[in-house]
Amino acid sequence: MLNGTIVQKDKDELLVDVGGKSEGVLPFRELSLAVDPKLLKVGDTVEVMVHRIDEMDGTLFLSERRARALKTWEKVIEAHNRDEVIEATVTQVVKGGVLVDLGMRGFVPASQIRRQPVGNLDELVGQHLRLKVIDLDHRRHRVVLSQRLVLEEELQAKKQELLDTLEVGQIREGVVVRLADFGAFVDLGGIDGLIHNSELSYARIKHPSEVVKIGDVVQVEIMKFDPEAKKVSLSLKHTLPDPWDQYADRLYETNKLPAQVVKVTPNYLLVEVIPGILAMVPKGEFDASAQFSAGQEAEVTLLTINHATRRITASIQHVADVPPEEIEKYAVEEMDVVEPTADESAEPNPES
């Protein structure tokens, strides 16, 4: 390649001094797209190569675009060897993908433009892409590139950076990206975490849509995480006001409250006296002949309240002579009824 100086400008070509008392002809058609012939003037320097010599009179025919392409090819090979990112502009849509201007033409398959399918390729013309070389044809000087590879590598790095800073008990901001029957998935910034239904609200819910919707920005607590599997369990309710504190003025013995039946067994009823607070109505404190069902409303009287264990017993029809030991007989693990944990769910926690 040669550095030449423009000594004459004609209608469709330039006369360029390439040194050694030699001058060559540079036709406008041998200028690259990056060079506007209207802006060139006598005295400007251009980088060219000799691509043909006239056998009759020895005239040198020069090419700036071929020189640029050759220089670019060397840079492309170097970038490929170093696994570096190349920036290029989309110039044209072709079958199966787009062409980009690297100083030479490069091809980006449609499947390698983004991590998700691209709808209208025409919208990409004029846009800058960040690319890595995935295939080289040395004989034909053809190059195939991928932006998807760059995006995936950056995402993996972002995930690892996030995992390195996660700690149980942290409060993080995230965006709800998907709802399932058993919970909501939240993007923490590269990794999706699962908020199980039991951690979405202190109140009992049947579906996460009762609490959140896709696109919601939420504050969540890190409950546990597996760095190797990139699985994170989250809690939304731990960042919300605790109903035991919020409604402490209602939680006293003899208080009568409206409640909703959430579970019916022969020996006890489980009722929600305040959203997020359950009470057990033991056998003898409700009419066993009555037909109770989940969702039914009932008025209850609070009998015993243990703030330390968060256990409450209540009565629908208070029977004064039921001894305390009978009440405690059923106030065992039934008060700890919870939904299955995220690890027990059949649905794995997917990576983003």
N, C-alpha and C positions, 0 to 999 in steps of 0.2 A: 504494500500500500504506500501511496505517495501523498505528501502535502503539496498542493499546488495553489498558485495565485491566479485569480481571474485577471486576464489582460485585455479581454475584449468580450462584449456581450452583443449577440445578434438576436434575430427574431425567435429562433428556436434552438439555439445552441450557444455554448460558451467556448472561448479559447482560453486554455489554462496552461500557465507556465509551470512545468513539473520539475524544473531544474536541469542542469547539464545542457543548457542551451536547447532544451526540448520543449516543444509546445504540443498540446493535444486538444482534440475536440471533445467537448462534453455536451452531448445532446440533452435537451430538457427531459426527454423520456428516460434518461439514465439517472435522473434525480429521484431520490426516495420521497415518499409521501410527507416526510417530516420537513422537507425543504421546499419553500415557495420560491420559484424562479423569479417572481416579480420583486422579491426583496433582495436578490443578489445584485451586486454591483462590482465594478472594476476595483481591484485591490483586495477583495474578500479572499479568504483562504478556505479551500475545500479539500477534504480528504477523498482521494480517488484511487482507482486501480486501472491498469491498462487491460482491457478485455479483448482488444482486437487491433491488429496492425495491418494497414492496407498494403497488399503485396505489390501494388503498382507504384505508389509514391512514398510508401513508408509512413503515412499519416497515422498518428496514434489516436485511437478512439478510447475515451475514458468513461468510467462509470462510477458515479458517487454511490448509487444504491447498491451496487454489487460490493463495493468496498465496505459500506455500512453493514451489509448482510454478513460478509465474511468476518468482520470484527465482532458483530453480534453473535455469530455462531461460536466464536472462541469464548465469548462471555457466557453463552448458554452452556457450553461444555464445562466451563469452570464452575458455574452455579450448580450444575448437576452433580459434579464431583464433590462439591462442598455442601450439598443439600441446602442451598440457599433459596430464598424467595425472590422471584422476579415480578416486577410490576409491568403490566402492559394494558393497552386500551383495545377494547373490542371494536373491530372495524367492519365486520361483515358476518351475516348469518349464512351458513352453508348447511348442506345435508348432514344431520347428525351432530351439529354443534355450532361453534363460532370460530372465526379467525381473529387473531390478535396481532397487534403491531409490536414486535420486539426490537425493531430495526430490521427485522426479517419477519416473514409470516410464521405464525405458530397456530396450532389447532388445539382447541379445547373441546372435548366431547361434551354433549349436553349433560351426561351423567356425572361429569367431573366439575360442573360449575358450582353447585351448592350441595349441601348435605341432603336437602329435600329436592324433589323434582322441580324444574323450572317450567313455568307455563308458557309465556310468550317470549321467545328468544330475541325478537326484534327490540324489546325494551332494553336489552343489554348493550346495544350499539352505542358507543361513546363512553361507556362505563369503564372504570379502571378495575382490573382484577389482580389479585395477588396469587401468584402461581408457583408451582414447582414442576420441574421436568419429570415426566414419567416414561418417556420413550424418545429415543434419538435414532434417526436414520442417517448415518454418516455419509453414505454414498450419495443420497439425494438431498442432504441438508434439510431434512424435515424434522420437526420437533412437535411432540404431543405434550400438553401440559395439563395440570389439574389445580383448580382452586379448592376443590373439596378436600384434597389431602391436607392443604394448609389449614383449613377450617377445623378439620378433625384433630389435627395435631395440637392446635391451639386450645380446642375444647378439652382434650385429654390433660394438657398442662394446667388448664384452669381447674379441672376436677381435682388433680393432685394437689394443687396449691390450696384448694378449699379443704380437702381432706386433712392436710397437714395442720390446719388451724382449727378444725372442729374439736370441741370438747363437750362432754356431757354436762348439761346444765346451762349451756350458752343460750342466749336469746338471739335468734337470727331472723332477718326479714326474707320473705320468699313470695313467690307468685303461684297461686293455684293453677295447675296446668291440666289436671285430669281428675274426674270423679269416677269412683267405682262403688259397687254396692257396699263394700267393707270399709271405705275410707276415701281420703283425698290425697292426691299427689301434689307436692309443692316443689317448685324449682328454686333451689337455694343459691343459684348462680353457677350452674354447670352440673349439679347433681340433684336428682329428684329424691325427696324424702317422703315417707308415708305418714300421714296422720290417720290413725285408725279411728273408726267411729267412736270408740270409747274415750278417745283423747281429743275429740272435736269440741265437746261440750260437757259441762257438769250434768246437764239434763240428758235424759235418755232420748236418743234419736234413732230413726229407722234408716235414714239415708243422709249422706253428707250434704246434699243439696238443701237440707233444712237449715244449715249453718253457713255454708260458703258456696260460691259459684266460681266458675272458671274465669281467671283474670283478676280475682281478688288479691290484693297485697295484704299479707298477714304476718304477724309476729309469732314465731313459734319457738318452743324450747327443744333443744336436742336431748332426747331421752336416751338413745344409745345409737352406736353406729359401728359398722364393720368395714374398716378401711380396705381390706382385700376385696370383699364383695361389693364395695361401694354402696352399701345399703344403710340408710339412715331412718331411724324411727323418731317421729316428732310428736309434740303435744301442742295443741292450740289452747286447750282449757287451762293449762298451767300459766298462761300469760293473761288470763282473764280474772276478774274478781272472784274470790272463793265464796260460794253461797253460804257457807257456814259462818263466815265473817260478815257477809253482806246482810244476811237475814237473822243475825244473832238475837235480835230483839223479839223474834217470833218463836224461838226455840226454847221454850220453858214448859215444864210439866203442867198439865191440866189445860194447856192452850188448845183450843179447837180450831182446826184448819180444814179448808177444802182440799181434797186429795184426789189423785187419779190412780186407779188400780193398774199395776204393770205386770203382776204375776199372780197366778192363783194356784194353790196346792191344797190338799186336804188338811194340812197342819198349819198353814199360815198364808197370809196375803202379803204381798210386797206392794207398797203404795208410795207414790211420789208426793210428798207434802209441800215441797217447794222445788222449783226446777233445779235439779242436781242434787237434791237431798231425799233419800229414801227412808222409809220407816217400815218395820215389820209389825203386822197385826197377827199375833199368835192365836192358835186355836183356843177358843173360849172367849176371845175378844171380838168375834164376829159370829153372825148367825150362820152356822154350818149348813142349814137348810136353804139359805138364800143362794141364788144363782149369780155369783160374781163373775165378771169377765174383764179381760185386759181392756183398758180404755175407759172403764166405767168410773163415773164420779161418785165420791163418797165423802162425808164429813167424818173426820177422825179427831180423837182426843189424844194428845201426847201423854204417854204414861211415864216413860223413863228416857233420859237423854244422857249419853256418855260422849262428851266432846273429845275426849282423848282417843277413843276407838271409833268415833263417829257412828255410833249405833243408836238407833231410836226405836222404841217399841210404842205402839199406839193401839187404840181401841176404836172399833166402829160402834159396838154396843158394849159399853163398859160393864164388866162383871167384877164387882168389888172383891169377891172372895177367891179369885184366882191367885194362888200364892206366887210370889216373885220367882221361886225356883222353876215353876211351870213356864213362866214367861221366858226365863233365860234358857230353858231346855231347847227352845227352837231358835233362839237368837245366837246361833253359831255361825258356821260358814255361809249360811244363806244370805246374810247381810253383805257378804263380799262378792255377790254375784256380779260378774263383769263380762263384757264381750270378749271374744277370742283376741289375743294379742296379734300385732302385725306379723310376728314370726309364725303364728299358727295359721295365718291366712294362706289359702291356696294360691293366691296371686303373688308372684315375686315382685320385688321392688326394682323396676327397670332403670337402666342408666339413660340419662338424657343424651 
